[in-house]
């Protein structure tokens, strides 16, 4: 008897973890200064504005990082 292969397609989706929020970060594009990561984006924005006021640097890279995972569509 030869082995039998069964192939099935299962739909998946990616979702944000419900118990873990986003972490916001920012870094100055002129000097490499970086804000302290925070779950509150407004706090990071305020740190950027303080840095801009002290240094006259105006460009920042901002990121929001979250924990995502893949689940089956029927879950």
C-alpha positions as CSV (number, residue, x, y, z in Angstrom):
1,X,0.0,0.0,0.0
2,X,1.4,3.4,-1.0
3,X,1.3,6.4,1.3
4,X,-1.6,8.8,0.8
5,X,-1.2,12.6,0.8
6,X,-4.0,14.8,1.8
7,X,-3.7,18.6,1.2
8,X,-6.2,21.1,2.5
9,X,-6.2,24.8,2.5
10,X,-7.0,26.7,5.7
11,X,-7.5,30.4,5.7
12,X,-5.5,32.4,8.3
13,X,-5.4,36.0,9.4
14,X,-2.9,38.1,11.5
15,X,-4.2,40.0,14.5
16,X,-2.8,42.3,17.2
17,X,-2.4,40.5,20.6
18,X,-5.3,41.7,22.7
19,X,-3.3,41.8,25.9
20,X,-0.2,43.6,24.6
21,X,-0.4,47.2,23.3
22,X,1.9,49.1,21.0
23,X,5.3,50.4,22.0
24,X,6.2,53.8,20.5
25,X,9.7,54.9,19.8
26,X,11.4,57.8,18.1
27,X,15.0,58.7,17.0
28,X,16.5,62.0,15.8
29,X,17.6,61.9,12.1
30,X,20.3,64.4,12.8
31,X,22.2,63.1,15.8
32,X,21.0,59.7,16.7
33,X,19.3,60.8,19.9
34,X,16.4,58.4,20.9
35,X,13.3,58.8,23.0
36,X,12.6,56.4,25.8
37,X,10.2,53.7,24.4
38,X,6.7,54.1,25.8
39,X,3.2,52.6,25.5
40,X,2.0,56.2,25.2
41,X,2.7,57.9,21.8
42,X,2.1,61.4,23.2
43,X,4.9,60.9,25.7
44,X,7.4,60.1,22.9
45,X,6.1,63.0,20.9
46,X,6.7,65.4,23.8
47,X,10.3,64.0,24.2
48,X,10.9,64.8,20.5
49,X,9.6,68.3,20.9
50,X,11.9,68.9,23.9
51,X,14.8,67.6,21.9
52,X,13.9,69.8,18.9
53,X,13.7,72.8,21.2
54,X,17.1,72.2,22.7
55,X,18.9,71.2,19.5
56,X,16.9,72.7,16.6
57,X,16.8,69.2,15.1
58,X,13.5,68.8,13.3
59,X,13.4,65.4,11.7
60,X,12.5,62.2,13.7
61,X,11.9,58.6,12.8
62,X,8.9,57.3,14.7
63,X,7.9,53.7,15.0
64,X,5.0,51.8,16.7
65,X,5.8,48.2,17.4
66,X,3.2,45.6,18.4
67,X,2.9,41.9,19.0
68,X,0.9,40.2,16.2
69,X,0.2,36.6,15.6
70,X,-1.4,34.4,13.1
71,X,-4.6,32.5,13.8
72,X,-6.9,30.3,11.8
73,X,-9.9,32.2,10.3
74,X,-12.3,30.0,12.3
75,X,-10.7,30.8,15.7
